[in-house]
Amino acid sequence: MDPLEFPPPFVVQHNVPLADFTHIRIGGPADYLSIIRDQNIFIEIYRFCRDRDLPFLILGDGTNVFFSEKGYRGLVAVIQFDQLNVVAKNAVVAEAGATLDQIRELCIEKGLTGFEFASGIPGTIGGAIYGNAGAYGSNVGEILTRAKILTLEGEIKFVDKSVFKFAYRHSDLKVNPAFILQAELQLAKGDPAAIKRQCDEIIRIRTHKLPPSETATAGSWFKNIKDEHGNATAAAKYLDAVGSKQTNVGDAAVHIKHANIFYNKGRATATDMLKLQEILQQRVYEKFGIRLEREVIYIQ
């Protein structure tokens, strides 16, 4: 079949390795890939693909995802539109491609508190909303007030946070897909120096306990375990107890600094990662009767 032709202003590449667009460096080729730095272009290219029944996938910073060796049969839109603004009542409006680092720096500059928990978490605000990213007892869902979305029907809507039905590492976007275009985050006025100190301390703690930033990893592989009261126990506790750090499948391995972080030593495939996952899930289940659930998103 001949490649689909994309008219201007769309800039589309063909047969692009998705490993180049994920932090863990795993994934086969996408039939089509477009790096999009303009929100309106994103809306137009989605509608173009929808009208032609071409499968469409949105990708942010690629921090919490890996692809199969087969890649993706359709178009992958890599989101890089990232405008940031502070509006009335200490709210930040961020386009979907804005990184959490960019938002943190803006909050320090403007003296806005409430976003410190996200310090050092990689990725974009669009991805953070999709997975309700969080740390230190806080999460993105708590500070989101509303969002601008593009529905699967191609309609633009402004929706309240309740639409996303946030839960631990979960939003309703995983069940009822739509595309985040822009988010509004409600923060509070604070002292810039104090905010910076707290952000720097969180980053210091993360740097100490996590692998170096250049490591090919997708972050914590499994979700932490929540009891019926919402109290969490780190999955790493159970993984450490079953020897996860000494386990690998080919180049898919567990990092020596953290029992719940898988990484790619160089040539790992999605199949290797899934096999390593299966081995450790089984060990934990046999020893503790607990079924670990993967947090990292797998696309095949």
C-alpha positions as a Markdown table, in Angstrom:
| # | Residue | x | y | z |
|---|---|---|---|---|
| 1 | Met | 0.0 | 0.0 | 0.0 |
| 2 | Asp | 1.3 | 3.4 | -0.9 |
| 3 | Pro | 2.1 | 5.8 | 2.0 |
| 4 | Leu | -0.6 | 8.3 | 2.8 |
| 5 | Glu | 0.2 | 11.8 | 1.6 |
| 6 | Phe | -0.1 | 14.6 | 4.2 |
| 7 | Pro | -0.6 | 18.1 | 2.8 |
| 8 | Pro | 1.0 | 21.3 | 4.2 |
| 9 | Pro | 1.1 | 22.4 | 7.0 |
| 10 | Phe | 1.6 | 18.9 | 8.2 |
| 11 | Val | 5.2 | 17.6 | 8.6 |
| 12 | Val | 5.1 | 13.8 | 8.8 |
| 13 | Gln | 8.0 | 11.3 | 8.8 |
| 14 | His | 7.6 | 7.7 | 7.7 |
| 15 | Asn | 8.8 | 4.5 | 9.4 |
| 16 | Val | 10.3 | 6.2 | 12.4 |
| 17 | Pro | 11.8 | 4.0 | 15.3 |
| 18 | Leu | 9.7 | 4.7 | 18.4 |
| 19 | Ala | 12.6 | 3.7 | 20.6 |
| 20 | Asp | 14.0 | 7.2 | 19.7 |
| 21 | Phe | 11.0 | 8.8 | 21.4 |
| 22 | Thr | 10.8 | 6.8 | 24.7 |
| 23 | His | 13.1 | 7.2 | 27.7 |
| 24 | Ile | 13.5 | 3.4 | 27.9 |
| 25 | Arg | 14.5 | 3.3 | 24.2 |
| 26 | Ile | 12.2 | 0.4 | 23.3 |
| 27 | Gly | 9.8 | 0.3 | 20.3 |
| 28 | Gly | 9.6 | -0.6 | 16.7 |
| 29 | Pro | 8.7 | 1.8 | 13.8 |
| 30 | Ala | 5.7 | 4.0 | 13.5 |
| 31 | Asp | 4.2 | 4.1 | 10.1 |
| 32 | Tyr | 3.9 | 7.9 | 10.4 |
| 33 | Leu | 5.2 | 10.3 | 13.1 |
| 34 | Ser | 4.8 | 14.0 | 13.4 |
| 35 | Ile | 6.4 | 16.4 | 15.9 |
| 36 | Ile | 3.8 | 19.0 | 16.6 |
| 37 | Arg | 4.6 | 22.4 | 18.2 |
| 38 | Asp | 1.3 | 24.1 | 17.6 |
| 39 | Gln | -2.0 | 23.2 | 19.2 |
| 40 | Asn | -4.0 | 24.1 | 16.2 |
| 41 | Ile | -1.9 | 22.0 | 13.9 |
| 42 | Phe | -2.5 | 19.1 | 16.3 |
| 43 | Ile | -6.2 | 19.5 | 16.1 |
| 44 | Glu | -6.1 | 19.7 | 12.3 |
| 45 | Ile | -3.9 | 16.6 | 11.9 |
| 46 | Tyr | -6.1 | 14.6 | 14.2 |
| 47 | Arg | -9.2 | 15.5 | 12.2 |
| 48 | Phe | -7.3 | 14.7 | 9.0 |
| 49 | Cys | -6.4 | 11.2 | 10.3 |
| 50 | Arg | -9.9 | 10.6 | 11.7 |
| 51 | Asp | -11.5 | 11.4 | 8.3 |
| 52 | Arg | -9.2 | 8.7 | 6.7 |
| 53 | Asp | -9.6 | 6.1 | 9.5 |
| 54 | Leu | -5.9 | 6.3 | 10.2 |
| 55 | Pro | -5.1 | 5.1 | 13.8 |
| 56 | Phe | -3.8 | 8.1 | 15.9 |
| 57 | Leu | -1.7 | 8.1 | 19.0 |
| 58 | Ile | -0.5 | 11.0 | 21.1 |
| 59 | Leu | 2.9 | 10.9 | 22.8 |
| 60 | Gly | 4.4 | 13.4 | 25.2 |
| 61 | Asp | 7.9 | 13.1 | 26.6 |
| 62 | Gly | 7.8 | 9.2 | 26.4 |
| 63 | Thr | 8.8 | 8.8 | 30.0 |
| 64 | Asn | 6.3 | 6.2 | 31.1 |
| 65 | Val | 5.7 | 4.1 | 28.0 |
| 66 | Phe | 7.2 | 1.4 | 25.8 |
| 67 | Phe | 6.2 | 0.0 | 22.4 |
| 68 | Ser | 6.3 | -3.5 | 21.0 |
| 69 | Glu | 8.8 | -4.5 | 18.4 |
| 70 | Lys | 6.1 | -4.2 | 15.8 |
| 71 | Gly | 5.8 | -0.5 | 16.4 |
| 72 | Tyr | 2.6 | 1.3 | 15.6 |
| 73 | Arg | 0.4 | 1.1 | 12.5 |
| 74 | Gly | -0.8 | 4.6 | 12.2 |
| 75 | Leu | 0.3 | 8.1 | 13.1 |
| 76 | Val | 2.1 | 9.0 | 16.4 |
| 77 | Ala | 1.8 | 12.7 | 17.3 |
| 78 | Val | 4.7 | 13.8 | 19.5 |
| 79 | Ile | 3.3 | 16.8 | 21.4 |
| 80 | Gln | 5.7 | 19.7 | 21.9 |
| 81 | Phe | 3.3 | 22.7 | 22.2 |
| 82 | Asp | 4.1 | 24.1 | 25.6 |
| 83 | Gln | 3.0 | 27.6 | 26.3 |
| 84 | Leu | 2.6 | 28.6 | 29.9 |
| 85 | Asn | 0.7 | 31.5 | 31.5 |
| 86 | Val | -0.2 | 32.6 | 35.0 |
| 87 | Val | -3.8 | 33.8 | 35.2 |
| 88 | Ala | -6.0 | 35.4 | 37.9 |
| 89 | Lys | -6.2 | 33.8 | 41.3 |
| 90 | Asn | -2.8 | 32.2 | 41.1 |
| 91 | Ala | -3.6 | 29.6 | 38.4 |
| 92 | Val | -1.2 | 28.3 | 35.8 |
| 93 | Val | -2.5 | 27.5 | 32.3 |
| 94 | Ala | -0.2 | 25.0 | 30.6 |
| 95 | Glu | -0.4 | 23.6 | 27.1 |
| 96 | Ala | -0.2 | 19.8 | 27.0 |
| 97 | Gly | 3.4 | 19.6 | 26.0 |
| 98 | Ala | 4.7 | 21.7 | 28.8 |
| 99 | Thr | 7.1 | 19.7 | 31.0 |
| 100 | Leu | 6.7 | 19.4 | 34.7 |
| 101 | Asp | 10.1 | 21.0 | 35.0 |
| 102 | Gln | 9.0 | 24.0 | 33.0 |
| 103 | Ile | 5.9 | 24.4 | 35.3 |
| 104 | Arg | 8.0 | 24.0 | 38.4 |
| 105 | Glu | 10.4 | 26.8 | 37.2 |
| 106 | Leu | 7.5 | 29.1 | 36.5 |
| 107 | Cys | 6.0 | 28.4 | 39.9 |
| 108 | Ile | 9.4 | 29.3 | 41.6 |
| 109 | Glu | 9.7 | 32.5 | 39.5 |
| 110 | Lys | 6.1 | 33.6 | 40.2 |
| 111 | Gly | 6.0 | 32.5 | 43.9 |
| 112 | Leu | 3.3 | 29.9 | 43.5 |
| 113 | Thr | 3.1 | 26.9 | 45.9 |
| 114 | Gly | 1.4 | 23.6 | 45.5 |
| 115 | Phe | 3.4 | 22.1 | 42.6 |
| 116 | Glu | 6.6 | 21.2 | 44.6 |
| 117 | Phe | 5.6 | 17.5 | 44.8 |
| 118 | Ala | 6.2 | 17.2 | 41.1 |
| 119 | Ser | 9.8 | 18.3 | 41.3 |
| 120 | Gly | 12.1 | 16.0 | 39.4 |
| 121 | Ile | 9.2 | 13.9 | 37.9 |
| 122 | Pro | 9.9 | 13.7 | 34.1 |
| 123 | Gly | 7.3 | 14.1 | 31.5 |
| 124 | Thr | 4.6 | 16.6 | 30.3 |
| 125 | Ile | 1.5 | 17.9 | 32.0 |
| 126 | Gly | -0.7 | 16.1 | 29.4 |
| 127 | Gly | 0.9 | 12.7 | 30.3 |
| 128 | Ala | 0.8 | 13.6 | 34.0 |
| 129 | Ile | -3.0 | 14.1 | 33.8 |
| 130 | Tyr | -3.5 | 10.9 | 31.9 |
| 131 | Gly | -1.8 | 8.9 | 34.6 |
| 132 | Asn | -2.5 | 11.2 | 37.5 |
| 133 | Ala | 1.2 | 11.5 | 38.3 |
| 134 | Gly | 2.1 | 12.2 | 41.9 |
| 135 | Ala | 4.6 | 11.9 | 44.7 |
| 136 | Tyr | 4.9 | 12.6 | 48.4 |
| 137 | Gly | 1.2 | 12.2 | 49.0 |
| 138 | Ser | 0.1 | 14.7 | 46.3 |
| 139 | Asn | -0.9 | 14.3 | 42.7 |
| 140 | Val | -1.8 | 16.3 | 39.6 |
| 141 | Gly | -5.5 | 15.6 | 39.9 |
| 142 | Glu | -5.7 | 17.5 | 43.2 |
| 143 | Ile | -4.5 | 20.8 | 41.6 |
| 144 | Leu | -6.2 | 20.5 | 38.2 |
| 145 | Thr | -9.3 | 22.7 | 38.0 |
| 146 | Arg | -10.3 | 22.3 | 34.3 |
| 147 | Ala | -8.9 | 21.3 | 31.0 |
| 148 | Lys | -9.3 | 21.9 | 27.3 |
| 149 | Ile | -9.7 | 18.6 | 25.4 |
| 150 | Leu | -10.1 | 17.3 | 21.9 |
| 151 | Thr | -12.7 | 14.5 | 21.8 |
| 152 | Leu | -12.4 | 11.4 | 19.6 |
| 153 | Glu | -15.2 | 13.0 | 17.5 |
| 154 | Gly | -12.9 | 16.0 | 16.8 |
| 155 | Glu | -14.7 | 18.4 | 19.1 |
| 156 | Ile | -13.0 | 20.9 | 21.4 |
| 157 | Lys | -14.4 | 21.1 | 24.9 |
| 158 | Phe | -13.5 | 22.7 | 28.2 |
| 159 | Val | -14.2 | 20.3 | 31.0 |
| 160 | Asp | -14.2 | 20.3 | 34.8 |
| 161 | Lys | -11.7 | 18.1 | 36.6 |
| 162 | Ser | -14.5 | 15.8 | 37.8 |
| 163 | Val | -14.7 | 14.4 | 34.2 |
| 164 | Phe | -11.4 | 12.7 | 34.7 |
| 165 | Lys | -12.5 | 10.6 | 37.8 |
| 166 | Phe | -9.0 | 10.7 | 39.2 |
| 167 | Ala | -7.7 | 7.8 | 41.3 |
| 168 | Tyr | -4.3 | 6.5 | 42.2 |
| 169 | Arg | -2.2 | 6.7 | 39.0 |
| 170 | His | -5.4 | 6.7 | 37.0 |
| 171 | Ser | -7.7 | 9.0 | 35.1 |
| 172 | Asp | -10.8 | 8.2 | 33.1 |
| 173 | Leu | -8.8 | 9.0 | 30.0 |
| 174 | Lys | -7.6 | 5.5 | 30.2 |
| 175 | Val | -11.2 | 4.2 | 29.8 |
| 176 | Asn | -12.8 | 7.0 | 27.8 |
| 177 | Pro | -10.0 | 8.5 | 25.6 |
| 178 | Ala | -9.7 | 12.1 | 24.7 |
| 179 | Phe | -6.7 | 14.3 | 24.1 |
| 180 | Ile | -5.5 | 17.0 | 26.6 |
| 181 | Leu | -4.8 | 20.3 | 24.8 |
| 182 | Gln | -4.4 | 22.6 | 27.8 |
| 183 | Ala | -4.7 | 22.4 | 31.6 |
| 184 | Glu | -5.4 | 24.9 | 34.4 |
| 185 | Leu | -3.7 | 24.2 | 37.7 |
| 186 | Gln | -4.9 | 26.0 | 40.9 |
| 187 | Leu | -2.0 | 27.0 | 43.1 |
| 188 | Ala | -1.5 | 29.4 | 46.0 |
| 189 | Lys | 0.8 | 32.4 | 46.6 |
| 190 | Gly | 4.0 | 31.6 | 48.5 |
| 191 | Asp | 7.6 | 32.7 | 49.1 |
| 192 | Pro | 9.8 | 32.0 | 46.0 |
| 193 | Ala | 12.8 | 31.3 | 48.1 |
| 194 | Ala | 11.0 | 28.8 | 50.3 |
| 195 | Ile | 9.4 | 27.1 | 47.2 |
| 196 | Lys | 12.8 | 26.8 | 45.6 |
| 197 | Arg | 14.3 | 25.2 | 48.7 |
| 198 | Gln | 11.5 | 22.6 | 48.9 |
| 199 | Cys | 11.8 | 21.8 | 45.2 |
| 200 | Asp | 15.6 | 21.5 | 45.5 |
| 201 | Glu | 15.3 | 19.2 | 48.5 |
| 202 | Ile | 12.8 | 16.9 | 46.7 |
| 203 | Ile | 15.1 | 16.7 | 43.6 |
| 204 | Arg | 18.0 | 15.9 | 45.9 |
| 205 | Ile | 16.1 | 13.1 | 47.5 |
| 206 | Arg | 15.0 | 11.7 | 44.1 |
| 207 | Thr | 18.5 | 11.9 | 42.7 |
| 208 | His | 19.9 | 10.0 | 45.7 |
| 209 | Lys | 17.4 | 7.1 | 45.5 |
| 210 | Leu | 16.8 | 6.8 | 41.8 |
| 211 | Pro | 19.0 | 5.9 | 38.8 |
| 212 | Pro | 20.9 | 8.7 | 37.0 |
| 213 | Ser | 18.7 | 10.7 | 34.6 |
| 214 | Glu | 20.4 | 9.3 | 31.5 |
| 215 | Thr | 19.4 | 5.7 | 32.5 |
| 216 | Ala | 17.1 | 4.1 | 29.9 |
| 217 | Thr | 14.1 | 3.6 | 32.2 |
| 218 | Ala | 10.4 | 4.2 | 32.2 |
| 219 | Gly | 10.3 | 5.0 | 36.0 |
| 220 | Ser | 8.6 | 2.8 | 38.5 |
| 221 | Trp | 7.4 | -0.3 | 36.8 |
| 222 | Phe | 4.7 | -1.5 | 39.2 |
| 223 | Lys | 2.1 | 0.5 | 41.0 |
| 224 | Asn | 2.4 | 0.7 | 44.8 |
| 225 | Ile | 0.0 | -1.4 | 46.8 |
| 226 | Lys | -3.0 | 0.4 | 48.3 |
| 227 | Asp | -5.0 | -1.1 | 51.2 |
| 228 | Glu | -8.8 | -0.6 | 51.7 |
| 229 | His | -8.0 | 2.6 | 53.6 |
| 230 | Gly | -5.9 | 4.1 | 50.9 |
| 231 | Asn | -2.6 | 3.5 | 52.7 |
| 232 | Ala | 0.3 | 2.7 | 50.3 |
| 233 | Thr | 3.1 | 0.2 | 50.6 |
| 234 | Ala | 5.9 | 0.5 | 48.1 |
| 235 | Ala | 6.0 | -2.2 | 45.5 |
| 236 | Ala | 9.8 | -2.1 | 45.9 |
| 237 | Lys | 9.5 | -3.6 | 49.4 |
| 238 | Tyr | 8.0 | -6.8 | 48.0 |
| 239 | Leu | 10.3 | -6.8 | 45.0 |
| 240 | Asp | 13.4 | -6.4 | 47.1 |
| 241 | Ala | 12.3 | -9.4 | 49.2 |
| 242 | Val | 12.2 | -11.6 | 46.1 |
| 243 | Gly | 15.6 | -10.6 | 44.7 |
| 244 | Ser | 14.4 | -8.4 | 41.9 |
| 245 | Lys | 17.7 | -6.5 | 41.7 |
| 246 | Gln | 19.5 | -9.7 | 40.8 |
| 247 | Thr | 17.1 | -10.5 | 38.0 |
| 248 | Asn | 17.3 | -9.8 | 34.3 |
| 249 | Val | 16.0 | -11.1 | 31.0 |
| 250 | Gly | 18.6 | -10.4 | 28.4 |
| 251 | Asp | 19.2 | -6.6 | 28.5 |
| 252 | Ala | 16.0 | -6.0 | 30.5 |
| 253 | Ala | 17.1 | -5.6 | 34.1 |
| 254 | Val | 16.2 | -4.2 | 37.5 |
| 255 | His | 18.4 | -1.2 | 38.5 |
| 256 | Ile | 20.7 | -1.8 | 41.5 |
| 257 | Lys | 19.5 | 1.5 | 43.1 |
| 258 | His | 15.8 | 0.7 | 43.1 |
| 259 | Ala | 13.9 | -2.7 | 43.1 |
| 260 | Asn | 10.9 | -1.3 | 41.2 |
| 261 | Ile | 12.8 | 0.3 | 38.3 |
| 262 | Phe | 13.4 | -1.7 | 35.1 |
| 263 | Tyr | 15.9 | -0.4 | 32.6 |
| 264 | Asn | 17.3 | -1.2 | 29.2 |
| 265 | Lys | 20.9 | -2.1 | 29.4 |
| 266 | Gly | 21.2 | -1.6 | 25.6 |
| 267 | Arg | 19.3 | -4.0 | 23.4 |
| 268 | Ala | 16.2 | -5.0 | 25.5 |
| 269 | Thr | 13.0 | -5.5 | 23.7 |
| 270 | Ala | 9.4 | -5.2 | 24.8 |
| 271 | Thr | 9.2 | -9.0 | 25.0 |
| 272 | Asp | 12.2 | -9.0 | 27.4 |
| 273 | Met | 10.6 | -6.4 | 29.6 |
| 274 | Leu | 7.3 | -8.3 | 29.7 |
| 275 | Lys | 9.1 | -11.6 | 30.6 |
| 276 | Leu | 11.0 | -9.9 | 33.4 |
| 277 | Gln | 7.7 | -8.4 | 34.6 |
| 278 | Glu | 6.0 | -11.8 | 34.6 |
| 279 | Ile | 8.9 | -13.4 | 36.5 |
| 280 | Leu | 8.7 | -10.8 | 39.3 |
| 281 | Gln | 4.9 | -10.8 | 39.5 |
| 282 | Gln | 5.0 | -14.5 | 40.0 |
| 283 | Arg | 7.6 | -14.4 | 42.7 |
| 284 | Val | 5.8 | -11.7 | 44.6 |
| 285 | Tyr | 2.5 | -13.6 | 44.3 |
| 286 | Glu | 4.0 | -16.8 | 45.5 |
| 287 | Lys | 5.7 | -15.2 | 48.5 |
| 288 | Phe | 3.1 | -12.6 | 49.5 |
| 289 | Gly | -0.2 | -13.5 | 47.7 |
| 290 | Ile | -0.1 | -10.0 | 46.1 |
| 291 | Arg | -0.6 | -9.4 | 42.4 |
| 292 | Leu | 1.5 | -6.4 | 41.2 |
| 293 | Glu | 0.0 | -4.3 | 38.5 |
| 294 | Arg | 2.2 | -2.6 | 35.9 |
| 295 | Glu | 2.2 | 1.2 | 36.0 |
| 296 | Val | 4.2 | 1.8 | 32.8 |
| 297 | Ile | 2.1 | 1.9 | 29.7 |
| 298 | Tyr | 2.7 | -0.8 | 27.0 |
| 299 | Ile | 1.5 | -0.1 | 23.5 |
| 300 | Gln | 1.4 | -2.8 | 20.8 |
